[in-house]
Amino acid sequence: MIMETFLELIREILKGIVRELTAYFFRENVLGNKKTTPLRRKKKGGSPKILTVVWRSVSALLFFIIFLLYTK
């Protein structure tokens, strides 16, 4: 009983995260303001942006949890 409730809670949390990430990327890629004149890319040095690092860790965690949920 408790385990089923916990799994339902985890599923709902995952659905919310996936929904928000999908909406974010949809807004950025489809609805975002595209500049008409292409700009020259600036060389970037140093460490990767924090969003990239967070996205990689969150996506790895999500895939792991989804794997655990569907391999009962």
N, C-alpha and C positions, 0 to 999 in steps of 0.2 A: 504494500500500500504506500509506504513512505517512498520506496524506490521509484514507483510509478509516478508519483507526484513530482519527485525530484527530476525525473527524466522529462516530464511534460514541461516543467519550469525551464530546464535547459533548452529544450526545443523551442519554446517561445522566445527565449533570449536570443537564440541563434537566428530565428526568423526575423526578429527585430533588427539585429545587427546586419544581416544580409540585405534586408529591405532598405535600411538607411544607407549602406554602402552603395547599393545599386542606384538609389535616388541621387546620391552625391555624384557618382561618376556619370550618370545620365545628364544631370545639370551641367557638369563641367564640359562634357564632350559634345552633347547634342544641343543644349540650349545656351551654352556659353557664347560670349561675344568673340567672334573670330575677327582678327585683324586682317584687313585686306592686303596690306603691304607686308610681305615676309621680312622679318628682321634677321640680321646675322646673329647666330648663336654665340653667346659669350662662353668663354672657357671657364669651367667651374673646377675648382680644386678643393681639396679637403675631404671631409667625411660626407657620406650621403645625407640627404635631408632626413629629419626625424620622422616625417610622415612615411617615407619609404621604409624605414626600419620598423616602425610600428605596424604598418600594413603587412609586412612580411611575417612578423611574429604573430599577428592576429590571424592572418590567413592560415598559417601553419597550425595554430591552435584550433581554428574552426574545422579544418579538414580532419584533424585528429579526432575531435569530438564527434563529428558526423560519422567518421569511420567506426568509432566505438558504438554509436547509437544504432547503426544499421547492420552491425555484425553480431547480433544477439544469438 
